[in-house]
Amino acid sequence: MGFSNYLLAVPTDAAIHPKTTFLNPSSSTTTTTITDSLSVSFSYSFTPKRLSFFPSVPAIGHKVKAKAQESEVNVAADTFTHFKHLLLPITDRNPYLSEGTRQAAATTAALAKKYGADITVVVIDAKQKESLPEHEAQMSSIRWHLSEGGFQEFKLLERLGEGNKPTAIIGEVADDLNLDLVVLSMEAIHSKHVDANLLAEFIPCPVLLLPL
C-alpha cells in the first residue's frame, strides 16, 4: 500500500482556505496545502509490497520492486496533474449560494482553467423543483459565479426529489461521467448534507474538501 502527500496551490483570489484535504480512494493518507499560485508538486514515501524471488537472483528482485514503486508514483502523479473533468456538487438551498458553495465554485473554476478541464455541476435536493420557489435564482447564481471564474459553458444536472442520499448521487454521477475530481466544501459535511463516512464508499475518484 502506498502513502502519498500532495501539495496543491490555488490563487488566493479564489477565496480558498490555506489548508485543504484530498480524499483519494487509492491511498491511505492524503493531505493538500493551498498557497498563492496554481501549481502542483508531490512528495511520496512508499512501503513497497513484499515480492518473493529466489535468493540466487537478488538483483532481479530489486529491479521488480523498483519498477513497482515507480509505477505507483506515476499513477498517483497522473491522478493529480491530469484533471479533465471536475464535478461541483451543490447541496444547499441558498439562492445566492452559501459561503462554502461559493468557495467550491471558485476553486473548481480555478482548477478547470489551470488544467483545461470541463466542469459538471450537479444540484441535489430532496424536494421537487416545484417545492423550491427560489430554484431559478439559485441557477442564476451558479452561472454567475462560474462565469466570474471564466466559465460560461458547463454541464448542469438537476437531481431533485429522488429520495437518495446526496453522497450516493454524487458517487453515481462521478462514476457515470468518469470524473477526475469532486470539489466539496466542508460546509456540506458540517450541515449534514453529505455524509463524510460514505465518501470513500460511493465516490470512485479523489475528493477535494475545502474547509471554511
RODO-2510 file (C-alpha; in nm, 4 decimals, decimal comma):
residues 212
     n   res          X          Y          Z
     1     m     0,0000     0,0000     0,0000
     2     g     0,1396     0,3390    -0,0923
     3     f     0,1286     0,6545     0,1166
     4     s     0,1370     0,9938    -0,0529
     5     n     0,1490     1,3630     0,0310
     6     y     0,0063     1,6016    -0,2294
     7     l     0,0693     1,9756    -0,2412
     8     l    -0,1778     2,1803    -0,4467
     9     a    -0,1611     2,5584    -0,4888
    10     v    -0,4597     2,7690    -0,5982
    11     p    -0,4806     3,1516    -0,6426
    12     t    -0,5711     3,3356    -0,3243
    13     d    -0,8270     3,5458    -0,5112
    14     a    -1,0388     3,2326    -0,5365
    15     a    -1,1081     3,2814    -0,1632
    16     i    -0,9697     2,9423    -0,0720
    17     h    -0,8714     2,8469     0,2818
    18     p    -0,4969     2,7797     0,3253
    19     k    -0,5479     2,4186     0,4243
    20     t    -0,7394     2,1729     0,2117
    21     t    -0,7787     1,7967     0,2211
    22     f    -0,7755     1,5427    -0,0588
    23     l    -0,9544     1,2126    -0,0112
    24     n    -0,8169     0,9569    -0,2541
    25     p    -0,9739     0,6094    -0,2652
    26     s    -0,6411     0,4590    -0,3704
    27     s    -0,4256     0,5925    -0,0850
    28     s    -0,4406     0,5749     0,2930
    29     t    -0,3345     0,9288     0,3779
    30     t    -0,3541     1,2338     0,1582
    31     t    -0,3073     1,5984     0,2539
    32     t    -0,3169     1,9156     0,0499
    33     t    -0,1882     2,2667     0,1161
    34     i    -0,3140     2,5745    -0,0680
    35     t    -0,0669     2,8583    -0,1406
    36     d    -0,0542     3,1602    -0,3713
    37     s    -0,0023     3,0142    -0,7194
    38     l    -0,1726     2,7364    -0,9093
    39     s     0,0908     2,4668    -0,9363
    40     v     0,1234     2,1082    -0,8222
    41     s     0,4126     1,9347    -0,6526
    42     f     0,4347     1,5910    -0,4998
    43     s     0,6316     1,4104    -0,2345
    44     y     0,5988     1,0375    -0,1897
    45     s     0,7040     0,7786     0,0640
    46     f     0,6016     0,4254    -0,0217
    47     t     0,6238     0,0996     0,1673
    48     p     0,6959    -0,1479    -0,1138
    49     k     0,4831    -0,4584    -0,1356
    50     r     0,6602    -0,7815    -0,0457
    51     l     0,7791    -0,9610    -0,3542
    52     s     0,9018    -1,3199    -0,3468
    53     f     1,2047    -1,4106    -0,5534
    54     f     1,4798    -1,6679    -0,5500
    55     p     1,7839    -1,5888    -0,3273
    56     s     2,0161    -1,6699    -0,6161
    57     v     1,8871    -1,3725    -0,8209
    58     p     1,8585    -1,0810    -0,5727
    59     a     1,9285    -0,8208    -0,8423
    60     i     1,6123    -0,9192    -1,0316
    61     g     1,4051    -0,8843    -0,7166
    62     h     1,5342    -0,5315    -0,6574
    63     k     1,4539    -0,4333    -1,0149
    64     v     1,0979    -0,5668    -0,9819
    65     k     1,0398    -0,3686    -0,6617
    66     a     1,1835    -0,0534    -0,8156
    67     k     0,9539    -0,0841    -1,1164
    68     a     0,6506    -0,1449    -0,8947
    69     q     0,7304     0,1651    -0,6876
    70     e     0,7880     0,3766    -0,9991
    71     s     0,4544     0,2618    -1,1392
    72     e     0,2697     0,3660    -0,8214
    73     v     0,4364     0,7089    -0,8297
    74     n     0,3401     0,7624    -1,1934
    75     v    -0,0231     0,6634    -1,1332
    76     a    -0,0532     0,8976    -0,8330
    77     a     0,1121     1,1847    -1,0195
    78     d    -0,1164     1,1385    -1,3205
    79     t    -0,4195     1,1458    -1,0910
    80     f    -0,3366     1,4943    -0,9652
    81     t    -0,1978     1,6527    -1,2813
    82     h    -0,4454     1,5349    -1,5449
    83     f    -0,7773     1,6838    -1,4363
    84     k    -1,0014     1,6719    -1,7416
    85     h    -1,3481     1,6712    -1,5877
    86     l    -1,4420     1,8178    -1,2482
    87     l    -1,7639     1,7795    -1,0509
    88     l    -1,9123     2,0594    -0,8394
    89     p    -2,1988     1,9245    -0,6244
    90     i    -2,4378     2,1823    -0,4759
    91     t    -2,6499     2,0683    -0,1843
    92     d    -2,7539     2,3916    -0,0106
    93     r    -3,0741     2,5820    -0,0899
    94     n    -2,9353     2,9331    -0,0579
    95     p    -3,0491     3,1122    -0,3768
    96     y    -2,7283     3,3177    -0,3729
    97     l    -2,5144     3,0178    -0,2694
    98     s    -2,3633     2,9701     0,0747
    99     e    -2,0090     3,0787     0,1557
   100     g    -1,8844     2,7196     0,1257
   101     t    -2,0542     2,6666    -0,2115
   102     r    -1,9141     2,9938    -0,3491
   103     q    -1,5694     2,8845    -0,2340
   104     a    -1,6092     2,5459    -0,4017
   105     a    -1,7288     2,7112    -0,7248
   106     a    -1,4266     2,9450    -0,7294
   107     t    -1,1879     2,6552    -0,6647
   108     t    -1,3483     2,4398    -0,9340
   109     a    -1,3221     2,7216    -1,1880
   110     a    -0,9574     2,7886    -1,0958
   111     l    -0,8596     2,4226    -1,1323
   112     a    -1,0534     2,3791    -1,4563
   113     k    -0,8924     2,6901    -1,6030
   114     k    -0,5462     2,5692    -1,4991
   115     y    -0,5828     2,2207    -1,6492
   116     g    -0,8195     2,2958    -1,9364
   117     a    -1,0823     2,0740    -1,7755
   118     d    -1,4593     2,0574    -1,8192
   119     i    -1,6973     2,1301    -1,5331
   120     t    -2,0168     1,9484    -1,4417
   121     v    -2,2432     2,0960    -1,1733
   122     v    -2,4973     1,8721    -1,0032
   123     v    -2,7692     2,0369    -0,7921
   124     i    -2,9072     1,7951    -0,5336
   125     d    -3,2172     1,8414    -0,3194
   126     a    -3,4660     1,6082    -0,1556
   127     k    -3,7538     1,8290    -0,2709
   128     q    -3,9046     1,8538    -0,6178
   129     k    -3,8383     2,1665    -0,8226
   130     e    -4,1983     2,2819    -0,7746
   131     s    -4,1370     2,2951    -0,3987
   132     l    -3,8296     2,5176    -0,4364
   133     p    -3,9547     2,8720    -0,5110
   134     e    -3,6015     3,0157    -0,5351
   135     h    -3,4620     2,7396    -0,7537
   136     e    -3,4239     2,9556    -1,0647
   137     a    -3,2497     3,2260    -0,8622
   138     q    -3,0037     2,9637    -0,7446
   139     m    -2,9399     2,8501    -1,1035
   140     s    -2,8635     3,2099    -1,1979
   141     s    -2,6233     3,2403    -0,9050
   142     i    -2,4390     2,9252    -1,0133
   143     r    -2,3985     3,0593    -1,3667
   144     w    -2,2807     3,3964    -1,2384
   145     h    -2,0159     3,2573    -1,0014
   146     l    -1,8719     3,0214    -1,2614
   147     s    -1,8710     3,2938    -1,5252
   148     e    -1,6725     3,5070    -1,2813
   149     g    -1,4145     3,2289    -1,2890
   150     g    -1,4114     3,2327    -1,6697
   151     f    -1,6665     2,9574    -1,7408
   152     q    -1,9799     3,0463    -1,9331
   153     e    -2,0221     2,6895    -2,0573
   154     f    -2,0554     2,3897    -1,8275
   155     k    -2,2815     2,0895    -1,7849
   156     l    -2,5654     2,1349    -1,5359
   157     l    -2,7519     1,8398    -1,3846
   158     e    -3,0507     1,8574    -1,1511
   159     r    -3,1165     1,5638    -0,9199
   160     l    -3,4247     1,6772    -0,7317
   161     g    -3,6792     1,4854    -0,5271
   162     e    -3,5204     1,1442    -0,5810
   163     g    -3,5034     1,0453    -0,2158
   164     n    -3,1451     0,9165    -0,2454
   165     k    -2,8611     1,0293    -0,0214
   166     p    -2,6627     1,3176    -0,1745
   167     t    -2,3387     1,1228    -0,1255
   168     a    -2,4778     0,8326    -0,3292
   169     i    -2,5947     1,0692    -0,6046
   170     i    -2,2522     1,2362    -0,6202
   171     g    -2,0894     0,8943    -0,6487
   172     e    -2,3307     0,7866    -0,9212
   173     v    -2,2682     1,0997    -1,1289
   174     a    -1,8901     1,0754    -1,0791
   175     d    -1,8975     0,7132    -1,1906
   176     d    -2,1315     0,7641    -1,4884
   177     l    -1,9294     1,0582    -1,6261
   178     n    -1,5897     0,9091    -1,5376
   179     l    -1,4917     1,2241    -1,3478
   180     d    -1,1401     1,3013    -1,2257
   181     l    -1,2126     1,5108    -0,9155
   182     v    -1,5038     1,6118    -0,6913
   183     v    -1,4781     1,9525    -0,5223
   184     l    -1,6728     1,9926    -0,1983
   185     s    -1,6794     2,2395     0,0857
   186     m    -1,6606     2,1022     0,4394
   187     e    -1,9738     2,3094     0,4922
   188     a    -2,1707     2,0386     0,3075
   189     i    -2,0475     1,7852     0,5631
   190     h    -2,0960     2,0075     0,8690
   191     s    -2,4535     2,0803     0,7580
   192     k    -2,5169     1,7026     0,7246
   193     h    -2,5992     1,7311     0,3538
   194     v    -2,3116     1,4967     0,2727
   195     d    -2,2061     1,2004     0,4876
   196     a    -1,8262     1,2032     0,5186
   197     n    -1,8241     0,8361     0,6207
   198     l    -1,9755     0,7393     0,2856
   199     l    -1,7481     0,9469     0,0599
   200     a    -1,4854     0,6766     0,0124
   201     e    -1,7554     0,4118    -0,0342
   202     f    -1,9621     0,5860    -0,3016
   203     i    -1,7226     0,8213    -0,4827
   204     p    -1,4792     0,6472    -0,7226
   205     c    -1,2411     0,9416    -0,7734
   206     p    -1,0439     1,1789    -0,5459
   207     v    -1,2423     1,4328    -0,3442
   208     l    -1,1117     1,7812    -0,2641
   209     l    -1,2545     1,9032     0,0694
   210     l    -1,2338     2,2781     0,1315
   211     p    -1,2525     2,3979     0,4938
   212     l    -1,4207     2,7302     0,5674
***
